[in-house]
Amino acid sequence: MGYVAIADRDHEEEHHDPDTFITKYIWSQDHKVIAIQYGITAIFVGVIALILSAMMRLQLGFPDTFSFITPENYYQFVTMHGMIMVIYLLTALFLGGFGNYLIPLMCGSRDMVFPYMNMLSFWVYLLSVIILLASFFVPGGSTGAGWTLYPPQAIMQGTPGTDWGILLMLASLGVFIIAFTMGGLNYVTTVLQARCKGMTLMRMPLSVWGIFIATVLGLLAFPALLVSAIMMLLDKTVMTSFFMPAISSMGQVPENYTGGSPILFQHLFWFFGHPEVYIVALPAFGIVSDLLSTHARKNIFGYRMMVWAIIAIGGLSFIVWAHHMYVSGMNPYFGFFFATTTLIIAVPTALKVYNWVLTLWEGNIHLRVPMLFAIGFIFTFIHGGLTGLFLGNVTIDLPLSDTYFVVAHFHMVMGVSPVLVVFGAIYHWWPKITGRMYNETLGKWHFWMTFLGTYAIYLPMHYLGFQGVPRRYFAMGDTDFMPASAQDLNAWITIFALFVAFTQILFFVNVFISLKSGKKADPNPWKATTLEWQTPDTPPKHGNWGHELPVCYRWAYDYSVPGYPDDFIPQNVPPEEAPAGRQHGVAEH
Amino acid sequence: MEIGLIILAIMLATLLGWLLKQSFNTQPWVAEAVEESAYQAPFNARPKLVALVTFLAVVSSFFALILSAYALRMELGDWIPMTEPRLLWANTVILILASAAFQWTRNQAVRGDAARIRSGLLVTGALTIAFLVGQVVAWRQLYAAGQTLTLNPSNAFFYLLTAVHGLHILGGMYVWLRATARAFGGREADAVKQSVELCTIYWHFLLLVWLVLFGFMLAT
């Protein structure tokens, strides 16, 4: 006898169904519950970060109006907003949330391969969030060093939160990385080892591909952040000099630091920081591919190309980090090298965009809420991607560096775009997760107000950047190069930022109404092919598949196959019962 | 950052080669009946081994990045090299012995000799603890000689590298402790076989890391 797939083996082991409230919903080892725990925690901190951004906008739009926003507060808001959104919301939600929920269901396994470690991963993540939020309440408040935490100012007197805030921030990051590593080992091992019979790698839905490669990136890139956090922690606590140079201040040398290199920190930080962009983007790419294909009733265009583009982007993302450091005084040849690699990464990325558009071509497009968000993503992502071409070139980056153009670029490409996918994915999988439908009209309002609102915020911001308005300033004061109208534009942006922030209440209202009195959902309301829609129960019970594991016979994109009555063939329908895939359709042409 | 990049490139190339093998020339859009071979489980479906190898990749990245930082810092003009204590040579020999002892224990585990597994585990544990104690003694010697942590960057790097390496060994000792407890709890040799095998890989890996670190520090 050959080997037995892991997924088939588990009936030999004890299979406890959790029965008490505590084991079912609190100390749960079920990947679906852990996913929801991750999701709720991430969205909770995300809302805090959203409120922080609203406070920043109040100050920028109407300076000298709000006495409770001091310059110190402002910098703390900027820092915490950035850090929370990038790491504690997006990374945790895409990998801990959607990764946990989708990998076992889409791969046809009963759970992650190490459920206990998976549970631990969530609780350690929660601990990191608590440490992070605690820094608001310590003496001196949270750190105000900017989300990049550049030394020496991150730990020097004068920056807000240099006593406790920075310590808690670094500790929280360390704890988060431990949590992520435990989760990440699970995701990688589950994808590699626990797929159901017939689920070859090249039959996996692109969502799983995106999450898988993003996890690999995370596992290899987060150590860079850990290294820099440890070194900075040592600089702060025991006065080593990894990053801290000798500093003289007002003619005196107050600190006994000697010989550290601040640039070293920038290299380490961005060695993590750039892959981090793709840790957030790749799951979004994968998920959006599945949303587009499902709601356009058409197979994804160029599946293999899409897989290889994900892998290529993942690999390339490790050799572009210094494009964040063009103004750090680097050797021009380095700048040239990194500009080249940065532009090369546009090739697989553009390829993905073409394939999304070609997937829509002649599709039977259903403009349901998840589809609206997916198409909205294509817009915002192209937009953010194009401004990336500006900033990737050294000569154009130099004048634009540290202006609002940069802020607009990265918010468009890795703020708005992934968040649109997050919402699309939540609306898409909501019926499976909760077993209930949501209010379609409310969802559409949510989409249009968010989508148009973000354009009202970020388009003018590009213009401010061209005007040379610097980012991270508490107040602009009187400067010659900025026209007075720049301030009017800032007020406009603030009004729409508040509008979009309040619009998100629609989402929570929708969630609340759906949970309370939503219509019971059909097991497969979108008529999708992937395995998670073929579970015997909705929402899936512990163990996902009842007695028998599914067998996968086809790829995830058999939509509108000629010669089959339905316009979709689920992955677990054997070839004897349905046409053997697109091949026939293609051959007839 | 060259060191970090080279290590990463090797790891990514390995993954890439494997993925290429999985996906080259496949036609995912063709549905077909499932044969045994359709389920492509790598590494004979051993999730713990896969997880360990993945974890070792994470640890490699971690150490490679510290070494990269080390190398980057050295390039600045004011680098003052540090003289490593001679005790480190003895510690290195002890760690090599510990690794060899684990390999022997593993061979006994494969043969199913429970008594020898127990003695093997004890010897390995003793040698590993001796290594850790030796490292602490080396630190104390350095401190006595005035080579403190904050004196200059090369010292700071030395303490950091030895400390994180020691912490990784301590983490391994936790798994060793569990395996030993199981071996002495009267369990069959088969029950400890997998932990011993995985521990052996981890010990060899940390020995390799140490040799690289030590060589790097000696050379600079």
Contacts between the chains, C-beta under 8 A, distances in Angstrom:
chain1	res1	chain2	res2	distance
A	2	B	36	5.7
A	3	B	41	6.3
A	3	B	44	5.8
A	3	B	45	5.0
A	4	B	45	7.5
A	5	B	39	5.7
A	5	B	41	6.2
A	5	B	45	6.5
A	6	B	41	7.7
A	6	B	45	5.5
A	6	B	47	6.0
A	113	B	47	4.3
A	113	B	51	7.5
A	114	B	47	7.4
A	114	B	51	6.9
A	181	B	55	7.6
A	181	B	58	6.0
A	184	B	54	7.9
A	184	B	58	7.9
A	185	B	51	4.9
A	185	B	54	5.5
A	185	B	55	5.9
A	185	B	58	7.9
A	186	B	51	7.8
A	188	B	50	7.6
A	188	B	51	7.7
A	188	B	54	5.2
A	189	B	47	5.1
A	189	B	50	4.9
A	189	B	51	4.6
A	189	B	54	6.6
A	192	B	42	6.1
A	192	B	50	5.5
A	193	B	41	6.5
A	193	B	42	7.7
A	193	B	43	7.9
A	193	B	45	6.0
A	193	B	46	7.8
A	193	B	47	4.6
A	193	B	50	5.6
A	194	B	47	7.1
A	195	B	39	7.4
A	197	B	34	5.3
A	197	B	38	7.0
A	197	B	39	5.0
A	198	B	34	4.0
A	198	B	38	5.2
A	198	B	39	6.5
A	199	B	39	7.5
A	200	B	22	7.2
A	200	B	26	7.1
A	200	B	28	7.7
A	200	B	38	6.4
A	200	B	39	7.6
A	200	B	40	5.7
A	201	B	19	7.1
A	201	B	22	4.5
A	201	B	23	6.1
A	201	B	40	7.0
A	202	B	22	6.8
A	202	B	23	4.8
A	202	B	26	4.6
A	202	B	28	4.3
A	203	B	28	5.6
A	216	B	15	6.8
A	219	B	54	6.7
A	219	B	57	6.7
A	219	B	58	4.9
A	219	B	61	7.6
A	220	B	8	6.1
A	220	B	11	6.9
A	220	B	12	7.7
A	220	B	57	6.8
A	220	B	58	7.0
A	220	B	61	4.7
A	221	B	61	7.7
A	223	B	58	6.2
A	223	B	59	8.0
A	223	B	61	4.5
A	223	B	62	3.8
A	223	B	65	5.7
A	224	B	4	7.7
A	224	B	61	7.6
A	224	B	65	5.1
A	226	B	62	6.6
A	227	B	62	6.5
A	227	B	65	4.9
A	227	B	66	5.4
A	227	B	69	6.7
A	230	B	160	7.3
A	230	B	164	7.6
A	231	B	69	7.3
A	231	B	160	7.2
A	234	B	156	7.2
A	234	B	160	7.0
A	238	B	149	6.3
A	238	B	150	6.7
A	239	B	150	5.1
A	240	B	149	6.0
A	240	B	150	5.5
A	240	B	156	4.2
A	240	B	160	7.9
A	241	B	150	7.0
A	241	B	152	7.5
A	241	B	153	5.8
A	241	B	156	6.5
A	242	B	69	7.5
A	242	B	73	7.7
A	242	B	153	6.8
A	242	B	156	6.0
A	242	B	157	7.9
A	242	B	160	7.9
A	256	B	150	7.6
A	258	B	152	7.1
A	259	B	76	7.9
A	259	B	78	5.9
A	259	B	152	6.0
A	259	B	153	5.2
A	260	B	153	6.8
A	261	B	72	7.3
A	261	B	73	5.7
A	261	B	76	6.2
A	264	B	69	5.6
A	264	B	72	5.6
A	264	B	73	6.0
A	267	B	1	5.9
A	267	B	68	7.9
A	267	B	69	7.6
A	267	B	72	6.5
A	268	B	65	6.6
A	268	B	69	6.1
A	271	B	1	6.5
A	271	B	4	6.8
A	271	B	65	6.9
A	299	B	29	7.0
A	303	B	28	5.6
A	303	B	29	7.1
A	304	B	23	6.8
A	304	B	26	7.7
A	304	B	28	6.7
A	307	B	23	6.6
A	308	B	23	7.9
A	311	B	16	6.8
A	311	B	19	6.4
A	315	B	12	5.5
A	315	B	16	7.0
A	318	B	5	7.2
A	318	B	8	5.8
A	318	B	12	7.4
A	319	B	5	7.1
A	551	B	34	5.5
A	552	B	34	7.4
A	553	B	31	5.1
A	553	B	32	6.8
A	553	B	33	6.9
A	553	B	34	6.4
A	554	B	29	8.0
A	554	B	30	7.9
A	554	B	31	3.5
A	554	B	32	8.0
A	555	B	28	4.4
A	555	B	29	5.7
A	555	B	31	7.6
A	557	B	29	7.2
A	558	B	29	7.8
A	558	B	31	7.2
A	569	B	31	7.7
A	574	B	31	8.0
A	574	B	33	6.6
A	575	B	31	4.5
A	575	B	32	5.9
A	575	B	33	6.1
A	576	B	33	7.7
A	578	B	31	7.4
A	579	B	31	7.7
A	580	B	30	6.1
A	580	B	31	4.6
A	580	B	32	6.8
A	581	B	29	4.9
A	581	B	30	4.9
A	581	B	31	4.2
A	582	B	29	4.2
A	582	B	30	7.9
A	583	B	27	7.3
A	583	B	29	6.3
A	583	B	30	5.0
A	586	B	29	8.0
